[in-house]
């Protein structure tokens, strides 16, 4: 967000959006719970979904760039995707399925229609 006055983040900083309560973490947790990804793959996948380069992911996760490549290959294989774009679509579908299958009782009753507007 150049020129917007937003603070600039270094390549090794993790955005709050991607923290444990963030959307990406929730989406990837779904895949981990479904037994598709290991915790290490989830961490790498989260960074890749944020658009990080392999070298940046390696620094953030304190692993080698080769290990990042290995995890990326395994992620694509496990999600039956050939490209990063395809794996993002797979994650989107998993999220949709999870939301559609969520029982109504799991909806937070403190969130009203008015508070969403």
C-alpha positions in Angstrom: 0.0 0.0 0.0 2.6 2.5 -1.1 1.6 6.1 -0.6 -1.3 5.3 1.7 0.5 6.0 4.9 0.2 2.3 5.9 3.2 1.0 7.8 5.5 -0.9 5.6 6.2 -4.5 6.7 9.5 -6.3 6.2 9.4 -9.6 4.4 9.9 -11.5 7.7 7.1 -9.9 9.6 3.8 -11.8 9.9 0.6 -9.8 9.3 -1.9 -9.9 12.2 -4.4 -11.2 9.6 -2.4 -14.4 9.3 -2.2 -15.0 13.0 -3.9 -17.8 14.8 -7.2 -16.0 14.6 -6.8 -15.0 11.0 -8.7 -16.2 8.0 -5.8 -18.1 6.4 -5.0 -19.9 9.7 -8.6 -21.0 10.0 -8.8 -22.2 6.4 -5.6 -24.2 6.7 -6.7 -25.6 10.1 -9.7 -27.1 8.2 -7.3 -28.9 5.9 -5.1 -30.1 8.8 -8.2 -31.3 10.7 -9.3 -33.2 7.6 -5.9 -34.9 7.7 -4.7 -33.5 4.5 -1.8 -31.3 5.7 0.7 -31.6 8.5 1.3 -28.7 10.9 4.6 -27.9 9.1 2.8 -27.9 5.7 0.1 -25.6 7.1 2.7 -23.1 8.3 4.4 -23.1 4.9 1.1 -23.0 3.0 0.0 -20.0 5.0 3.1 -18.1 4.1 2.8 -19.1 0.4 -0.9 -17.9 0.4 0.3 -14.5 1.6 2.4 -14.4 -1.5 5.8 -14.9 0.2 8.8 -16.1 -1.8 10.4 -19.4 -0.9 13.4 -17.5 0.5 11.2 -15.4 2.8 9.3 -18.4 4.0 12.6 -20.2 4.8 13.7 -17.2 6.9 10.3 -16.9 8.7 10.0 -20.6 9.4 13.8 -21.1 10.2 14.1 -23.8 7.6 16.1 -24.1 4.4 14.7 -23.0 1.0 15.0 -26.6 -0.2 12.7 -27.7 2.7 10.2 -25.0 1.7 10.3 -26.4 -1.9 9.8 -29.9 -0.6 6.8 -28.8 1.5 5.3 -26.9 -1.4 5.5 -30.0 -3.6 3.9 -32.1 -0.9 1.1 -29.6 -0.4 0.3 -29.5 -4.2 0.4 -33.3 -4.4 -1.9 -33.8 -1.3 -4.4 -31.2 -2.6 -4.3 -32.7 -6.1 -3.2 -29.4 -7.6 -0.6 -28.7 -10.2 -0.2 -25.0 -9.5 -0.4 -22.6 -6.6 -3.6 -21.1 -8.2 -5.2 -24.6 -8.1 -4.3 -25.2 -4.5 -5.9 -21.9 -3.5 -9.1 -23.0 -5.3 -9.0 -26.3 -3.4 -8.6 -24.4 -0.1 -11.6 -22.2 -1.1 -13.7 -25.2 -1.8 -12.8 -26.8 1.6 -13.8 -23.6 3.3 -17.1 -23.5 1.4 -17.9 -27.1 2.3 -17.0 -26.6 6.0 -19.2 -23.5 6.2 -22.1 -25.2 4.5 -21.9 -28.2 6.8 -21.5 -26.2 10.0 -24.5 -26.7 12.3 -26.6 -23.6 13.1 -25.8 -24.0 16.8 -22.2 -23.2 16.1 -23.1 -19.8 14.9 -22.1 -17.1 17.4 -25.4 -15.8 18.9 -23.8 -12.5 19.9 -23.4 -11.5 16.3 -26.6 -10.0 15.1 -27.6 -8.7 11.7 -27.3 -5.1 12.9 -23.7 -5.7 14.1 -22.7 -7.1 10.7 -23.8 -3.9 8.9 
